[in-house]
Protein backbone atom coordinates (compact mmCIF):
# COMPACT_ATOMS: atom_id res chain seq x y z
CA UNK A 1 0.00 0.00 0.00
CA UNK A 2 0.89 3.67 -0.22
CA UNK A 3 3.27 5.11 2.34
CA UNK A 4 2.67 8.23 4.36
CA UNK A 5 5.07 9.56 6.97
CA UNK A 6 4.55 12.11 9.72
CA UNK A 7 7.00 14.04 11.83
CA UNK A 8 7.25 14.30 14.73
CA UNK A 9 5.56 11.16 16.06
CA UNK A 10 4.95 12.88 19.37
CA UNK A 11 5.46 16.32 20.83
CA UNK A 12 5.02 17.94 24.22
CA UNK A 13 4.81 21.70 24.39
CA UNK A 14 3.86 24.49 26.75
CA UNK A 15 0.56 26.29 26.45
CA UNK A 16 0.80 29.26 24.09
CA UNK A 17 3.48 27.86 21.83
CA UNK A 18 3.06 26.78 18.21
CA UNK A 19 3.71 23.30 16.89
CA UNK A 20 4.30 22.24 13.29
CA UNK A 21 3.48 18.73 12.07
CA UNK A 22 4.76 17.49 8.71
CA UNK A 23 3.07 14.93 6.52
CA UNK A 24 4.82 13.41 3.52
CA UNK A 25 3.60 11.02 0.86
CA UNK A 26 6.58 8.86 0.00
CA UNK A 27 5.42 7.09 -3.13
CA UNK A 28 2.67 9.23 -4.58
CA UNK A 29 2.22 12.83 -5.63
CA UNK A 30 -0.83 14.07 -3.76
CA UNK A 31 -2.71 17.13 -4.93
CA UNK A 32 -5.06 16.68 -1.98
CA UNK A 33 -4.25 15.65 1.58
CA UNK A 34 -6.55 15.42 4.59
CA UNK A 35 -5.97 16.21 8.24
CA UNK A 36 -7.87 14.35 10.95
CA UNK A 37 -7.93 14.60 14.73
CA UNK A 38 -8.71 11.80 17.18
CA UNK A 39 -9.44 12.33 20.87
CA UNK A 40 -9.11 9.36 23.25
CA UNK A 41 -11.78 6.73 22.67
CA UNK A 42 -13.37 8.87 19.95
CA UNK A 43 -13.60 8.48 16.21
CA UNK A 44 -11.38 10.26 13.73
CA UNK A 45 -12.79 13.66 12.80
CA UNK A 46 -11.91 15.40 9.56
CA UNK A 47 -10.43 18.82 10.27
CA UNK A 48 -9.48 20.13 6.86
CA UNK A 49 -8.64 19.31 3.29
CA UNK A 50 -5.28 20.51 2.04
CA UNK A 51 -4.95 21.37 -1.64
CA UNK A 52 -1.57 21.82 -3.31
CA UNK A 53 -1.09 25.38 -4.42
CA UNK A 54 -4.32 26.73 -2.96
CA UNK A 55 -5.98 27.46 0.35
CA UNK A 56 -7.13 24.63 2.57
CA UNK A 57 -10.82 24.07 3.22
CA UNK A 58 -11.84 23.60 6.84
CA UNK A 59 -14.67 21.63 8.39
CA UNK A 60 -17.33 23.41 10.37
CA UNK A 61 -16.12 24.29 13.84
CA UNK A 62 -12.40 24.12 13.00
CA UNK A 63 -10.64 27.47 13.38
CA UNK A 64 -8.60 28.17 10.28
CA UNK A 65 -6.50 30.80 12.06
CA UNK A 66 -5.56 28.32 14.75
CA UNK A 67 -4.81 25.33 12.54
CA UNK A 68 -2.69 26.61 9.69
CA UNK A 69 -2.26 24.26 6.76
CA UNK A 70 0.33 24.60 4.03
CA UNK A 71 0.44 22.21 1.09
CA UNK A 72 3.59 23.55 -0.53
CA UNK A 73 4.39 20.60 -2.77
CA UNK A 74 2.86 17.40 -4.09
CA UNK A 75 4.58 15.37 -1.38
CA UNK A 76 4.44 17.64 1.68
CA UNK A 77 1.64 19.13 3.74
CA UNK A 78 2.12 20.81 7.12
CA UNK A 79 -0.27 21.52 9.96
CA UNK A 80 0.69 24.23 12.44
CA UNK A 81 -1.20 24.43 15.69
CA UNK A 82 -0.81 28.07 16.72
CA UNK A 83 -0.94 29.18 20.36
CA UNK A 84 -1.68 25.65 21.47
CA UNK A 85 -3.77 25.05 24.59
CA UNK A 86 -4.37 21.89 26.63
CA UNK A 87 -7.67 21.27 24.83
CA UNK A 88 -5.69 20.92 21.58
CA UNK A 89 -3.99 17.83 22.97
CA UNK A 90 -4.95 15.06 20.59
CA UNK A 91 -3.75 12.58 17.98
CA UNK A 92 -3.33 14.28 14.60
CA UNK A 93 -3.30 12.11 11.49
CA UNK A 94 -2.84 13.01 7.84
CA UNK A 95 -4.16 11.06 4.91
CA UNK A 96 -4.35 11.04 1.15
CA UNK A 97 -6.30 9.03 -1.38
CA UNK A 98 -4.69 7.68 -4.51
CA UNK A 99 -7.13 5.88 -6.75
CA UNK A 100 -10.22 5.98 -4.51
CA UNK A 101 -8.51 4.44 -1.51
CA UNK A 102 -7.40 6.48 1.49
CA UNK A 103 -4.15 5.83 3.32
CA UNK A 104 -3.23 7.28 6.68
CA UNK A 105 0.00 8.35 8.25
CA UNK A 106 1.22 6.97 11.59
CA UNK A 107 -0.10 10.00 13.48
CA UNK A 108 1.38 12.67 15.75
CA UNK A 109 0.54 12.69 19.44
CA UNK A 110 0.38 16.27 20.76
CA UNK A 111 0.35 17.00 24.48
CA UNK A 112 -0.01 20.62 25.54
CA UNK A 113 0.87 21.35 29.15
CA UNK B 1 -25.00 14.86 7.12
CA UNK B 2 -23.26 11.51 6.79
CA UNK B 3 -23.43 9.26 9.85
CA UNK B 4 -21.74 6.01 10.80
CA UNK B 5 -22.62 3.85 13.80
CA UNK B 6 -20.60 0.80 14.76
CA UNK B 7 -21.60 -2.02 17.07
CA UNK B 8 -20.68 -3.47 19.40
CA UNK B 9 -18.35 -0.92 21.01
CA UNK B 10 -16.24 -3.74 22.37
CA UNK B 11 -16.07 -7.47 21.75
CA UNK B 12 -14.09 -10.14 23.50
CA UNK B 13 -13.73 -13.51 21.76
CA UNK B 14 -11.84 -16.70 22.34
CA UNK B 15 -9.23 -17.63 19.77
CA UNK B 16 -10.99 -19.45 16.92
CA UNK B 17 -14.43 -18.04 17.80
CA UNK B 18 -15.84 -16.41 14.66
CA UNK B 19 -18.03 -13.29 14.83
CA UNK B 20 -19.16 -10.21 12.94
CA UNK B 21 -18.83 -6.48 13.47
CA UNK B 22 -21.58 -4.15 12.29
CA UNK B 23 -21.41 -0.75 10.62
CA UNK B 24 -24.67 1.09 9.95
CA UNK B 25 -24.54 4.19 7.82
CA UNK B 26 -26.54 6.98 6.31
CA UNK B 27 -24.94 8.88 3.47
CA UNK B 28 -25.90 11.00 0.55
CA UNK B 29 -24.46 9.36 -2.52
CA UNK B 30 -22.13 6.65 -1.27
CA UNK B 31 -18.72 6.80 -2.94
CA UNK B 32 -17.14 4.13 -0.83
CA UNK B 33 -17.37 2.38 2.52
CA UNK B 34 -14.00 1.76 4.13
CA UNK B 35 -12.78 -0.61 6.81
CA UNK B 36 -9.60 0.04 8.75
CA UNK B 37 -7.70 -1.60 11.55
CA UNK B 38 -6.14 0.65 14.18
CA UNK B 39 -3.63 -0.46 16.78
CA UNK B 40 -3.07 1.68 19.91
CA UNK B 41 -1.09 4.84 19.19
CA UNK B 42 -0.95 4.21 15.44
CA UNK B 43 -2.69 5.46 12.34
CA UNK B 44 -5.45 3.43 10.69
CA UNK B 45 -4.33 0.59 8.45
CA UNK B 46 -6.40 0.18 5.29
CA UNK B 47 -8.32 -3.09 4.92
CA UNK B 48 -11.13 -2.78 2.36
CA UNK B 49 -13.18 -0.43 0.22
CA UNK B 50 -16.69 -1.42 -0.85
CA UNK B 51 -18.73 0.55 -3.34
CA UNK B 52 -22.07 -1.08 -3.99
CA UNK B 53 -24.65 -3.29 -2.26
CA UNK B 54 -23.87 -6.96 -2.64
CA UNK B 55 -20.14 -6.43 -2.92
CA UNK B 56 -17.85 -8.62 -0.82
CA UNK B 57 -14.09 -8.56 -0.24
CA UNK B 58 -11.81 -10.93 1.65
CA UNK B 59 -8.35 -10.77 3.15
CA UNK B 60 -7.01 -13.64 5.20
CA UNK B 61 -9.47 -14.15 8.09
CA UNK B 62 -11.50 -11.03 7.29
CA UNK B 63 -14.45 -10.64 4.97
CA UNK B 64 -16.38 -7.42 4.41
CA UNK B 65 -19.89 -7.23 2.98
CA UNK B 66 -22.13 -4.33 2.07
CA UNK B 67 -25.86 -3.65 1.87
CA UNK B 68 -27.66 -0.37 1.24
CA UNK B 69 -27.78 0.40 4.97
CA UNK B 70 -24.94 -1.47 6.62
CA UNK B 71 -21.70 -3.31 6.29
CA UNK B 72 -20.39 -6.30 8.17
CA UNK B 73 -16.83 -7.30 8.90
CA UNK B 74 -16.75 -11.04 9.46
CA UNK B 75 -13.82 -12.49 11.34
CA UNK B 76 -13.29 -16.22 10.89
CA UNK B 77 -11.27 -18.22 13.40
CA UNK B 78 -9.54 -15.14 14.81
CA UNK B 79 -6.10 -15.17 16.37
CA UNK B 80 -4.77 -12.97 19.20
CA UNK B 81 -2.93 -10.82 16.64
CA UNK B 82 -6.31 -9.78 15.24
CA UNK B 83 -6.91 -7.81 18.44
CA UNK B 84 -7.31 -4.14 17.49
CA UNK B 85 -9.91 -1.44 16.98
CA UNK B 86 -11.75 -1.81 13.70
CA UNK B 87 -13.00 1.39 12.13
CA UNK B 88 -15.69 1.88 9.52
CA UNK B 89 -15.93 5.05 7.42
CA UNK B 90 -17.91 6.37 4.47
CA UNK B 91 -17.21 8.82 1.69
CA UNK B 92 -20.35 10.60 0.56
CA UNK B 93 -21.16 12.65 -2.44
CA UNK B 94 -20.45 15.97 -0.74
CA UNK B 95 -16.71 15.78 -0.14
CA UNK B 96 -13.65 13.60 -0.44
CA UNK B 97 -12.95 13.28 3.28
CA UNK B 98 -14.23 10.33 5.30
CA UNK B 99 -16.82 10.17 8.08
CA UNK B 100 -15.82 7.61 10.69
CA UNK B 101 -17.65 5.56 13.26
CA UNK B 102 -16.28 5.22 16.78
CA UNK B 103 -14.94 1.77 16.12
CA UNK B 104 -15.23 -1.69 17.64
CA UNK B 105 -12.52 -2.65 20.10
CA UNK B 106 -11.86 -6.34 19.48
CA UNK B 107 -9.95 -8.54 21.91
CA UNK B 108 -9.05 -12.12 21.01
CA UNK B 109 -8.06 -14.20 23.98
CA UNK B 110 -5.68 -17.16 23.53
Interface residues (C-beta under 8 A of the other chain):
Chain A: X1 X4 X6 X32 X34 X41 X42 X43 X44 X45 X46 X49 X59 X91 X93 X95 X97 X100 X101 X102 X103 X104 X105 X106 X107 X109
Chain B: X4 X31 X32 X34 X36 X41 X42 X43 X44 X45 X46 X49 X87 X89 X91 X95 X96 X97 X98 X99 X100 X101 X102 X103
